[in-house]
Structures are given as C-alpha cells and as structure tokens.
Amino acid sequence: MKIYRNILASTALISAMATGAATADPSIEVLHYWTSGGESLAINTFADAFKAAGGTWVDQPVSGGGGDAMNTVLRSRVLAGDPPGMTILKGPVVTEWANAGALANLEGVAERDNWNEILPPLLAEIVKVDGVFSAVPTDIHRIDWMWINPDLLAKVDGTVPTTWDEFNALADKLMAAGITPLAHGGQPWQDATIFEVVALGLGGSDFFRKAFVDVDPDTLRSDTMIAVFDQMRRMRGYVDDNFSGRDWNLATTMVMNGDAAIQIMGDWAKGEFMAADLVPGEDFLCAAAPNQGGYIMNPDSFAFFDDSNATEDEIAGRELMAHLLLTEEVQIAYNLHKGAIPARLGVARDQFDACAVQSMTDLDATLENGKLVPSMAHEIATSSANRGAIIEVVTEHFNSDMSSEEAVERLVEAIELAN
Ligand code: BGC
C-alpha cells in the first residue's frame, strides 16, 4: 500500500495558485553526488533557476561518482526520519522507494505542465509507479561511449575500433608504444560500466536484456558471458598500475592530458571535457564503443521525499523545483553541462555538439529497431539487489585471477542469493 501525499494539495500552494501570489518562500534541500567539474556546473543550472524564481537552495553533495555513497547516506537519513527534499533516484529504485511510501506524488505538477505530452513514453514509464509520476526525468545519458585522445591515436596510426578485436589490436599497439590504452578508475561501478559495454558489444542487445533485465541463469552462465569475462581480463591488462580507487573524472583527465588513450564511460565524461573548454572532434573524440548497433541508456531522474514534517516553504520548494526541471531553458542549460541529451521532447538540436547529436540519432534508431537497452551499472535495468550482486562479482573478477568460468558460476549464485 503506497502512502502518497500530493504535493499540490498543500494549503499554501492552493492559496498561492488561487490568488496568484506566493504565500510561501520556496526552499529545497538537495542531496546529490554531482561533484565533478562538469556535474557541478550542471546541478548549478538547477540551483540558479530555483534561486532566480525566488527559492532558497540548500546543497547537500556527497562525493562518489555513480551514487553508491550517496545512496548509503540517503538510506540512513530516511531511516532516521530526516529525508532530503529532493534527490537523484533512478530506474527501479524509484519504484522501490515509492512502494515503501517514501515519495511525494507529482501528478499535480505533471498534469499542469503536461508531462505526458512533453516526455517520451519510455522515460515517463520509468518514473511512474502504478501510473503515478513519482520522479522527474532530467536527461538521457548514454553509457557505451569511448572518449579518445586523438594525438595518442595518431601516434600509433590507429583508427577508432568498431569491434572488440579491433579494440584489442589497437590497445596492444598502444601498449607496445608505451601508452596506457585504458583510462580507468578501479571502483566497482566503473568496473561494471566497462563490463556492460563489453557485454553489449559481444552479446548484442537481446543477450544484454536477458542477462541484466531478466537475470536469466542460462544467459548468465552462457559461453557469451564467459567471453565477456575473458575480454574483461584483457581490459585489466590495459589499465595503468594506479587505477585502483581512482575517481572517474581523474580517469577522464588522463585522456585529456595524454596519460591514457581511451576512457569507456557515460557521457557525463563529455561534461568534463567541455568544462575544460575542449572541443569534441578536435581535442577529444567521442565514438560509440563496439556495440552491434545498440545503445545503453541511463536516464537520470529526481524524486521528492514525502516528509510529514515538511514546512510550507519546503512543500512550495518541491513544487517549484519539479516544475523548473522540465522547462526548456533548464533542460538546455543543464544538459549542455551534463553531457547528456534532454529528457524533454522537441528541444532544438542546434545548440548541441556532434556527440550529443549522435546520441539523439542513435537513440531514435534504437527505439525503432529494439536495440535500446537500460543500463545495469547505472541502476536502470534491474533491482538494486540484483545490481549489487552482479557488480560484486564483476569487481572481484577484475581484481583477482578468477577464471571466467568461475565468474559466471558466481554470477548465477549471487543472483540466486539476491532474490
Ligand atoms: C549518473 C550520472 C553521473 C555519473 C557519475 C551516473 O550513475 O547517472 O548522472 O554523472 O553516475 O557520477
């Protein structure tokens, strides 16, 4: 049984709407993990819009890319009865929190702002729980990208690889020239990011879905999954000695500085290049990783906690913020910094760079041909329990000499235990 409180039902807002005058001073506390250069610029576009509309923004950043550290803070705050006003919640995790009765119902804002019209059905579906809008999508990130240093590529007469065999051949060439092929940060979610990109590339979109959405045991222990772990073993050989624990944005800096040739990472990495005033196609290259024509999507979204102790100012703050996130101005300003593409439909493409336009084109194509898949590493494909189980095995394999055969058996066991 879900206990929703419609945030539009507050007396303050109803009277504000009736009189056209604000009776509350909107305020919002925002728990997030967007602390890298590009991410900070991106979240500041929300803060700026909120402040410009008269709101007070209380920033609560928890560093740690991918959000696992923030999710720990979130759980303990909710357990302590002190939920934040707004936080990043994505994919099935939105449903998990909504089913626990923790989230505010956004139907009022959604109706007034026509979310059913301005959002693609795919995104609306992810953030609706039993037909009720329970979070606001803000962007669509793509995961299966390579970010490449063009000078290092030229140094070995390399070309952008389109298969994993070509990738390995290029990486071997780079190694022979004394260049670190792969810029990587050894944190579990980053290992999992590479893993799912390799899985799409070697197995294709149907395999990906069976493995990470259906968590089908036969697929998890299949020869294809063994080949995925074999490739992960090769990837381990392509990273530098100091990869362990490195933050993702420091790995991006390695590509910028010519300390490594390629990073495999979602397009928030582009936000870092852009924050450093680098130009795509010149100072760095973006190219889809070998992916059999697929696309791994990772839409971010924000949810609002239904806090019975919330003041009228806080309730007004949530209402205002939920509205601002999907305005065209905020969608453009924010996504230009975030490196993603807008969640909102119909935003003109002309302000976006070539990488974003490629993402838009490939997204449309894969929506048509069925090769669009949800990210496992970034909480879209499956429950947080299944995700945790998969990531643990992937990381253990990456950081040991575990065989691929053992890894797939461990994967099946971990999924059984998680369910
Ligand atoms: C989030 C992105 C974020 C990235 C690195 C991903 O899981 O979806 O918004 O930039 O992690 O922190």
Residues whose N, C-alpha, C, O or C-beta is under 5 A from the ligand:
A	BS01	BGC	Y33 G65 G66 W268 N298 D300 H378
